[in-house]
Every structure is written in C-alpha cells, then in structure tokens.
Amino acid sequence: MPRVIGTLVEGDYSSEKWTDAVRYARQMLQIAQQQRMLKREEKWRQSEQQYQGEQWATTRNVQDPTADLVVVNISFSTVNTIVPYIAGSDPSFVVTPWSVDATLTGARAQETWLNRWWTSLDSGAMPTVQDSAMDSLIYGDGYAKVSYELSDKEGS
C-alpha cells in the first residue's frame, strides 16, 4: 500500500526534492505527448481509414468518376466478427483472498456478486467491453474506465 494517498502527510517533503520530481514528470509527459503526436496518431488515423475501407487514396479522390474500383474491406468484416465473440461471451470471475483479514467465504460471495453483476443490464459492463474491444482491434489500444459505487437501497 502506498504511503501517501490523496493529501500529503507528515514526512520529508523538501521543496527542492518535489520540484525535481515535478520537473522530471513534466519532461516525461512532454516526451510522451510528442511521441504520440508524431507517430501514434498517424497510425491510428491509418487504422481507422482501413477499417472504413478508405485505405487507398484513390477511394477518396477518384479522378475518373466512371472508373471501377473494388475494395474488399477485410478489416471491417474481421473486426465486426471478432467483437461479438470477445464481448458476447460470459466471463467467469475468480476471486481469491489475499489480505490478512480476507476470508474464503467473503471471496466466494464477491465472486458470485461479480458474476451476476456482469449479466445485469444496469451495470453497463458489456457495452463498455464491446467499445474497448472495438478500439483495441481497430487502433491497437483499447481502454475502459472501470469504477463502482456501493450504495444502500431503502427497503433492502
């Protein structure tokens, strides 16, 4: 468990040490942004154009409108076949206790709850996984923000 969560607590936080850490983090962020702008975004655009069937410049700028051009869009059909296979399957969550105060009974209860929650329409889990799988197959990167909030319902 990290020592600092949220706000700073007592400790050795000299301004020079923190200034150096912030400067280093800013440099790393700028390097990552430049890398993304120079290389990754162009590859993402190419991948999206290929998925949409626009991989050849001639499909967008045809000089002769009467010319025949056949484009077999293998990316589109492959992605649209794989996504339901990935996101449509029902996973089985396996929970194992790892902390000192965790019990096997508690882990099994959480496992049962997760398996039921996944199939619930209220969770929105399946559409999120479908979107993430689609992005992963088209762009090579698929991200999903996952969070939950526990609340007590009156009468339960």
Order of alpha helices (4+ residues) and beta strands (2+ residues): alpha-alpha-alpha-alpha-alpha
